[in-house]
Amino acid sequence: MTVKSNHDTLVTVFGGSGFLGRHVVRALAKRDYRIRVAVRRPELANFLQPLGRVGQIHAVQTNLRHGPSVEAAARDAHVLINLVGILAEGGRQRFNTVHTYGAEQIALAANAHGARMVHVSAIGADANSTARYARSKAAAEQLVLAAQPQATVMRPSILFGPEDNFFNLFAGLARMSPVLPLIGGGHTRFQPVFVGDAATAIADAVDGKTRPGVVYELGGPEVHTFKELMQFVLATTERKRMLVPVPFFFAKLKALGLQFMPSPLTLTPDQVELLRTDNVVSDAAVADKRTLQGLGIEPETIEAIVPSYLWRFRKTGQFKSRAA
């Protein structure tokens, strides 16, 4: 019996040193792929090396705003994965260059080298959205599928995991502030997905287990309102804080100043606009099995994962005595 090996398959992961990227690299390494990590600063991606065997993972310098550098990173690769994304604009990092132009360059490079492509977007992608982030994500999907009709598109909801920028963000804010804001009253719905589950789905796409030219929506097993997620953060970190509803108009007005503040106080007007729309898997995706469950992946709950890394935000960490 012949056992198929992935040792000869090279996968280029654009943005492989980010939060999702490191989990995707780990998932691919476990499946014996050779991995080229395309990042702006490869000297800062050395922490990925222990995720694989000696020589299995290597980083190269790439800038999505520079087409030739994208083409060079795609050379000889069998699969290209685009994970690059930004939540807020700054300097030369703009939505239309990073999300839209960059995604198109990767798709064109995939065509030029006869490679398959997996493009990671976001559940909020919408050409008619009032948020520029969501519109740029939708435009990127259209350009990718126009250049590479066989590409697989993944739309995750908010990602959670030890290094996330959601639960850690608000747990850190609760440590320094007596209140947590509920923008729009906290009614926006989310379907948080464990980053490891999203990475598994992307690795499955590399394996060829997804349908080409199809958009998958990745969400966790439960839907929560923003208010419920803040209550979960407070319960997990064992802190009591006021949850204060903030109307969208006032939040957007405050964001004009907060967009220049350091994390965790940063908030942009565009992010406020994003909160006007629910961030959940669509009924159509569920019916068409374009979900984690449709790929045979049973998603983890926030209750099973998040407490394992939010304990450090408690007043006494993990050392608080508990009644038997």
C-alpha positions as CSV (number, residue, x, y, z in Angstrom):
1,M,0.0,0.0,0.0
2,T,1.4,3.4,-1.0
3,V,1.1,6.2,1.6
4,K,0.7,9.6,0.1
5,S,3.2,12.1,1.5
6,N,3.1,15.9,1.5
7,H,6.9,16.3,1.8
8,D,7.2,17.5,-1.8
9,T,4.3,20.0,-1.6
10,L,5.3,23.6,-1.0
11,V,2.7,25.9,0.6
12,T,3.4,29.7,0.8
13,V,1.5,31.3,3.7
14,F,1.2,35.1,3.3
15,G,0.9,36.6,6.8
16,G,2.0,33.3,8.4
17,S,3.5,35.0,11.5
18,G,0.2,36.5,12.7
19,F,-2.4,35.2,15.2
20,L,-4.2,32.9,12.7
21,G,-1.0,32.4,10.7
22,R,1.0,30.6,13.4
23,H,-1.8,28.1,13.9
24,V,-2.1,27.5,10.2
25,V,1.6,26.9,10.0
26,R,1.4,24.5,12.9
27,A,-1.5,22.6,11.2
28,L,0.4,22.4,7.9
29,A,3.6,21.3,9.6
30,K,1.8,18.4,11.3
31,R,0.6,17.3,7.9
32,D,4.2,17.3,6.6
33,Y,3.9,20.1,4.1
34,R,6.9,22.3,3.3
35,I,6.0,25.8,4.3
36,R,7.3,29.2,3.1
37,V,6.1,32.0,5.3
38,A,5.8,35.3,3.4
39,V,6.0,38.3,5.8
40,R,7.2,41.9,5.8
41,R,9.8,41.2,8.5
42,P,11.1,37.6,8.3
43,E,13.6,38.2,11.1
44,L,10.6,38.4,13.5
45,A,9.1,35.1,12.3
46,N,11.9,32.8,13.7
47,F,9.5,31.7,16.5
48,L,7.7,29.6,13.9
49,Q,10.7,27.3,13.4
50,P,10.0,24.9,16.3
51,L,6.6,24.2,14.9
52,G,8.1,21.9,12.3
53,R,11.2,19.8,11.5
54,V,14.5,21.3,10.6
55,G,14.3,23.0,7.3
56,Q,10.5,22.5,7.0
57,I,9.6,26.1,7.6
58,H,11.4,29.1,6.3
59,A,10.4,32.8,6.1
60,V,10.9,35.2,3.2
61,Q,10.4,39.0,2.9
62,T,7.2,40.0,1.1
63,N,5.2,43.2,0.7
64,L,1.7,42.8,-0.7
65,R,1.9,46.4,-2.0
66,H,4.8,45.3,-4.3
67,G,3.7,42.8,-7.0
68,P,7.2,41.4,-7.8
69,S,7.8,40.5,-4.2
70,V,4.5,38.6,-4.1
71,E,5.4,36.8,-7.3
72,A,8.8,35.8,-5.9
73,A,7.2,34.3,-2.8
74,A,4.8,32.3,-4.9
75,R,7.5,30.8,-7.1
76,D,7.5,27.0,-7.2
77,A,4.7,26.8,-4.6
78,H,1.8,24.4,-5.1
79,V,-0.7,26.3,-2.8
80,L,-0.9,29.9,-1.8
81,I,-2.7,31.0,1.4
82,N,-3.6,34.6,2.0
83,L,-4.1,35.4,5.7
84,V,-3.1,39.1,5.5
85,G,-5.5,41.6,7.0
86,I,-5.7,44.7,9.1
87,L,-8.5,46.0,11.4
88,A,-7.5,49.6,11.2
89,E,-5.6,51.7,8.7
90,G,-2.3,53.4,9.5
91,G,0.5,54.9,7.4
92,R,0.8,53.0,4.2
93,Q,-1.3,50.1,5.5
94,R,-4.7,50.9,3.9
95,F,-7.7,48.6,3.3
96,N,-7.6,49.0,-0.4
97,T,-3.9,48.1,-0.7
98,V,-3.6,45.4,1.9
99,H,-7.0,43.7,1.5
100,T,-7.9,44.4,-2.1
101,Y,-4.7,45.0,-4.1
102,G,-2.7,42.5,-2.1
103,A,-5.3,39.7,-2.4
104,E,-5.5,40.2,-6.2
105,Q,-1.7,40.1,-6.5
106,I,-1.6,36.7,-4.7
107,A,-4.4,35.4,-7.0
108,L,-2.6,36.5,-10.1
109,A,0.6,34.9,-8.8
110,A,-1.3,31.7,-8.2
111,N,-2.4,31.7,-11.8
112,A,1.1,32.5,-13.1
113,H,2.6,29.5,-11.2
114,G,-0.3,27.1,-11.6
115,A,-0.9,27.0,-7.8
116,R,-4.2,26.6,-5.9
117,M,-5.3,29.4,-3.6
118,V,-7.0,29.6,-0.2
119,H,-8.1,33.2,0.6
120,V,-9.1,34.1,4.2
121,S,-11.7,36.9,4.3
122,A,-14.2,37.7,7.1
123,I,-17.8,36.9,7.8
124,G,-18.6,40.6,7.7
125,A,-17.5,41.0,4.1
126,D,-20.2,43.0,2.3
127,A,-20.0,45.2,-0.8
128,N,-22.9,47.3,0.6
129,S,-21.6,47.7,4.1
130,T,-21.2,51.2,5.7
131,A,-17.8,50.0,7.0
132,R,-14.8,50.4,4.7
133,Y,-13.2,47.3,6.2
134,A,-16.2,45.1,5.2
135,R,-16.4,46.6,1.7
136,S,-12.7,46.0,1.1
137,K,-13.0,42.4,2.2
138,A,-15.9,41.9,-0.3
139,A,-13.9,43.6,-3.1
140,A,-11.0,41.3,-2.3
141,E,-13.1,38.2,-2.6
142,Q,-14.5,39.3,-6.0
143,L,-11.0,40.0,-7.3
144,V,-9.6,36.7,-6.1
145,L,-12.4,34.7,-7.6
146,A,-12.2,36.6,-10.9
147,A,-8.5,35.9,-11.2
148,Q,-8.6,32.4,-9.6
149,P,-12.2,30.9,-10.0
150,Q,-11.1,27.7,-8.3
151,A,-9.9,29.4,-5.1
152,T,-11.4,28.5,-1.8
153,V,-12.6,31.5,0.3
154,M,-12.8,31.2,4.1
155,R,-14.8,33.7,6.2
156,P,-14.2,33.3,9.9
157,S,-16.1,35.1,12.6
158,I,-14.1,36.7,15.4
159,L,-11.2,34.4,16.3
160,F,-10.4,33.4,19.9
161,G,-7.3,31.7,21.3
162,P,-4.4,32.4,23.7
163,E,-3.1,35.3,21.7
164,D,-6.4,36.8,20.5
165,N,-7.2,40.4,20.3
166,F,-10.7,40.2,21.6
167,F,-11.1,38.4,24.9
168,N,-7.6,39.5,26.0
169,L,-8.4,43.1,24.9
170,F,-11.5,43.4,27.0
171,A,-10.1,41.5,29.9
172,G,-7.2,44.0,29.9
173,L,-9.6,46.9,29.7
174,A,-11.6,45.5,32.6
175,R,-8.4,45.4,34.7
176,M,-7.9,49.2,34.3
177,S,-11.4,50.6,33.9
178,P,-14.4,50.6,36.1
179,V,-16.7,50.3,33.1
180,L,-17.0,48.4,29.9
181,P,-18.8,50.1,27.0
182,L,-21.6,48.3,25.2
183,I,-21.6,50.0,21.7
184,G,-25.1,50.1,20.3
185,G,-26.4,48.6,23.5
186,G,-24.4,45.4,23.1
187,H,-27.0,43.8,20.9
188,T,-24.6,42.9,18.0
189,R,-24.4,39.1,17.7
190,F,-21.1,37.2,17.3
191,Q,-20.2,33.5,16.7
192,P,-16.6,33.3,18.0
193,V,-14.6,30.5,16.5
194,F,-11.5,28.9,18.0
195,V,-8.4,29.8,16.0
196,G,-7.3,26.1,16.0
197,D,-10.5,25.1,14.3
198,A,-10.2,27.8,11.6
199,A,-6.6,26.6,11.0
200,T,-7.8,23.0,10.6
201,A,-10.3,24.1,8.0
202,I,-7.7,26.0,6.1
203,A,-5.3,23.0,6.2
204,D,-8.2,20.8,5.0
205,A,-8.6,23.2,2.0
206,V,-4.9,22.7,1.3
207,D,-5.5,18.9,1.4
208,G,-8.2,19.4,-1.3
209,K,-11.2,18.6,1.0
210,T,-13.1,21.8,0.2
211,R,-15.1,22.6,-2.9
212,P,-13.2,24.9,-5.4
213,G,-14.7,28.4,-6.0
214,V,-16.9,28.1,-2.8
215,V,-17.1,30.6,0.1
216,Y,-17.1,28.9,3.5
217,E,-18.2,30.6,6.7
218,L,-16.5,29.6,9.9
219,G,-18.2,30.1,13.2
220,G,-18.2,28.5,16.6
221,P,-21.0,26.3,18.0
222,E,-22.7,29.2,19.9
223,V,-24.0,32.7,19.0
224,H,-23.6,35.4,21.7
225,T,-24.5,39.1,21.9
226,F,-21.7,41.5,22.6
227,K,-23.2,42.1,26.1
228,E,-23.1,38.4,26.8
229,L,-19.5,38.2,25.8
230,M,-18.6,41.0,28.1
231,Q,-20.5,39.3,30.9
232,F,-18.5,36.1,30.2
233,V,-15.2,38.1,30.3
234,L,-16.1,39.5,33.7
235,A,-17.2,36.2,35.1
236,T,-14.1,34.5,33.9
237,T,-11.7,37.1,35.3
238,E,-13.8,37.4,38.5
239,R,-14.2,41.1,38.2
240,K,-17.2,43.4,38.7
241,R,-17.5,46.2,36.3
242,M,-20.4,48.4,35.0
243,L,-21.6,47.6,31.5
244,V,-22.6,50.9,30.0
245,P,-24.7,51.1,26.8
246,V,-23.2,53.6,24.3
247,P,-25.4,54.7,21.3
248,F,-23.7,54.2,17.9
249,F,-23.7,57.9,17.2
250,F,-21.9,58.8,20.4
251,A,-19.5,55.9,20.0
252,K,-18.5,57.0,16.5
253,L,-18.0,60.6,17.8
254,K,-15.7,59.3,20.6
255,A,-13.9,57.1,18.1
256,L,-12.7,60.2,16.3
257,G,-10.3,60.7,19.2
258,L,-9.8,57.2,20.4
259,Q,-8.5,56.0,17.0
260,F,-5.2,57.7,17.9
261,M,-5.0,56.1,21.4
262,P,-2.8,53.1,22.2
263,S,-4.3,49.6,22.7
264,P,-6.6,48.7,24.5
265,L,-8.2,52.1,24.2
266,T,-8.0,52.2,20.4
267,L,-11.4,52.5,18.6
268,T,-11.9,53.7,15.0
269,P,-15.1,55.1,13.5
270,D,-15.0,52.2,11.0
271,Q,-14.9,49.7,13.8
272,V,-18.0,51.3,15.2
273,E,-19.7,50.9,11.8
274,L,-18.8,47.2,11.8
275,L,-20.7,46.7,15.1
276,R,-23.9,47.7,13.4
277,T,-24.0,44.3,11.7
278,D,-24.2,40.8,13.2
279,N,-21.1,38.6,12.7
280,V,-22.6,35.2,12.4
281,V,-22.7,32.3,10.0
282,S,-25.6,32.7,7.5
283,D,-28.5,30.2,7.2
284,A,-27.5,29.7,3.5
285,A,-24.0,28.5,4.5
286,V,-25.4,26.1,7.1
287,A,-27.9,24.7,4.6
288,D,-25.2,24.3,1.9
289,K,-22.7,22.7,4.5
290,R,-20.2,25.6,3.9
291,T,-19.3,25.6,7.6
292,L,-16.9,23.9,10.0
293,Q,-19.5,21.2,10.7
294,G,-19.9,20.7,6.9
295,L,-16.1,20.0,6.8
296,G,-16.5,17.5,9.6
297,I,-14.9,19.7,12.3
298,E,-16.7,20.0,15.6
299,P,-15.9,23.5,16.9
300,E,-14.8,24.3,20.4
301,T,-16.8,26.5,22.7
302,I,-15.5,29.6,24.4
303,E,-16.2,28.0,27.8
304,A,-13.8,25.2,26.9
305,I,-10.9,27.4,25.8
306,V,-11.0,31.0,27.0
307,P,-10.7,30.4,30.8
308,S,-7.4,28.6,30.2
309,Y,-5.7,31.9,29.2
310,L,-7.8,34.6,30.9
311,W,-7.0,33.5,34.4
312,R,-4.0,35.8,34.4
313,F,-6.4,38.8,34.4
314,R,-7.8,37.8,37.8
315,K,-6.6,39.8,40.8
316,T,-4.6,36.8,42.2
317,G,-4.2,34.8,38.9
318,Q,-4.7,31.1,39.4
319,F,-3.9,31.2,43.1
320,K,-7.2,32.3,44.5
321,S,-8.5,29.8,47.0
322,R,-11.8,28.3,46.2
323,A,-14.4,26.6,48.4
324,A,-14.6,22.8,48.0
